[in-house]
Amino acid sequence: MRNHKALGDTPPEKFRKQLHELADWIADFREHIDQLRVAPDDKPGAIRKQLPRHAPEEGEPFQKIVADIDRIIVPGMVHWSHPMFLGYFGWTSTAPGILGEIVSAPLNVNAMTWRTCPAATELETVVIDWLRYWVGLPDEFEGVVYDTASVGIMHALAVAREEAAPATRKFGLTDRNLLRLRIYTSDQAHSSAEKAAIALGVGEENVIRIPTDNQFRMDVDALGQSIAADRQNGLQPMAVVATVGTTSTASVDPVRDIGNLCHEEKIWLHIDAAYGGGFAMLQEYEWMKKGWELADSIVINPHKTIFVPLDFSVLYVRDLARLRRVFSLVPEYLRGDTVEAEKNYMDYGIQLGRRFRALKAWVIWRSLGRAGVVDRLREQIRLANLLADWIKKDDRFELSARPGMGVVCFRFVAPTRRGDAEPGSPTPATAGKLDQLNSDVVERINASGSAYLTQTKSASEMC
Ligand SMILES: Cc1ncc(COP(=O)(O)O)c(C=O)c1O
């Protein structure tokens, strides 16, 4: 029989000591991160092999656990906050961001209703409003925080589906003689559109990829033709997803033209500004926001560009009640918790339990201030343009897309230029070899542990 006193939590003095040790661990990790490999060169399973198959029967001391983090976990990681991590989109580890995460941990509340944690609910509304003001969205857009843009688009398209096929929430899609629903997005858009179509029962085949121009922007004429053809064939256009900052090249779709078309056709317009949304805070990116006022929903990922640690994504919906009508459902045991007129964020999505994500956004945004965020975004753009200038001056490399925001797409071309083929007009065989060579170079850099890059394929050449 165990002593019941041993079943409580760690004694306060011991906990205080552990916290101090952890503070030192975090500070040391941050200070020396540049001395770590950016990425491991292990084969899949290498980390699991070093760990016991079963969880320990008896509790283990914290020091022993930290020692294993140092010995097994840290070397088995890709360090996204490493100064030579240059992959995907920039990262959001900062000292104030880490403090925001730390301070959230002891609070550990569930922000499902206003009553289950008034501060979590109200702070969520506050930071959503701050961000809306920063990026200049009209007031009729209200938002909700989710973990990711993929979850955001799924919720947005659920509302689009409800408006295209009313009462789907109640009766589902089958046995109702409904027309097949269609979603349109560019051939450069993120795969989250298909994921949403899968989850919503629309089907991934019903996501139509519209071609792009030589700057990777959606061709609006082709969009119009595709919608017209679908209508003629008895299909029902449900939504268009325009992208502001595509995943491969950070290209920006012509949102105003797309918005006008959606307006005429009465189709939901969702803007995926997961990456580009943060840059909307800059005056020089004002042009990018043309047409945002025509959207039904917009997703922005502060965990990509506005320095909030993963995960923190905001979905804005024009007239948020439309989202509430699709997802509000109050179980009996929560009825007493939902009597206040305040927002209950559980009504705006499939999640019931919700983290207090707003706190870390509030901490980082207060720590940096709007000016601090804007200056740092401008610095990212300066660095991206500097790299692009180096590439332009070095004939072993070429830009494969116009640099956009913090993204620079380039490739190594020296073999073509050295006479394998006519400069500027590589044969398909040479182009294939070049692709393979570039892919090998990226793999080797990443395996070296000294830097980390991301590879992609673009359909058109740089214009
Ligand atoms: C343009 C775009 N949209 C959506 C996403 C998905 O973001 P999340 O990981 O938050 O779901 C990404 C991810 O890189 C993206 O680049």
The ligand as an SDF file (V2000), in Angstrom:
LIG
                    3D

 16 16  0  0  0  0  0  0  0  0999 V2000
   -0.2670   28.8660  -48.4390 C   0  0  0  0  0  0  0  0  0  0  0  0
   -0.4490   27.8700  -47.3350 C   0  0  0  0  0  0  0  0  0  0  0  0
   -1.6800   27.5880  -46.8940 N   0  0  0  0  0  0  0  0  0  0  0  0
   -1.9000   26.7050  -45.9100 C   0  0  0  0  0  0  0  0  0  0  0  0
   -0.8550   26.0570  -45.3100 C   0  0  0  0  0  0  0  0  0  0  0  0
   -1.1450   25.0800  -44.2180 C   0  0  0  0  0  0  0  0  0  0  0  0
   -0.7710   25.6320  -43.0130 O   0  0  0  0  0  0  0  0  0  0  0  0
   -0.9720   24.8730  -41.6490 P   0  0  0  0  0  0  0  0  0  0  0  0
    0.2680   24.0720  -41.4200 O   0  0  0  0  0  0  0  0  0  0  0  0
   -1.1670   25.9530  -40.6340 O   0  0  0  0  0  0  0  0  0  0  0  0
   -2.1720   23.9980  -41.7860 O   0  0  0  0  0  0  0  0  0  0  0  0
    0.4600   26.2930  -45.7220 C   0  0  0  0  0  0  0  0  0  0  0  0
    1.5820   25.6070  -45.1000 C   0  0  0  0  0  0  0  0  0  0  0  0
    2.7280   25.8100  -45.3920 O   0  0  0  0  0  0  0  0  0  0  0  0
    0.6600   27.2230  -46.7740 C   0  0  0  0  0  0  0  0  0  0  0  0
    1.8730   27.4810  -47.2350 O   0  0  0  0  0  0  0  0  0  0  0  0
  1  2  1  0
  2  3  1  0
  2 15  2  0
  3  4  2  0
  4  5  1  0
  5  6  1  0
  5 12  2  0
  6  7  1  0
  7  8  1  0
  8  9  2  0
  8 10  1  0
  8 11  1  0
 12 13  1  0
 12 15  1  0
 13 14  2  0
 15 16  1  0
M  END
$$$$
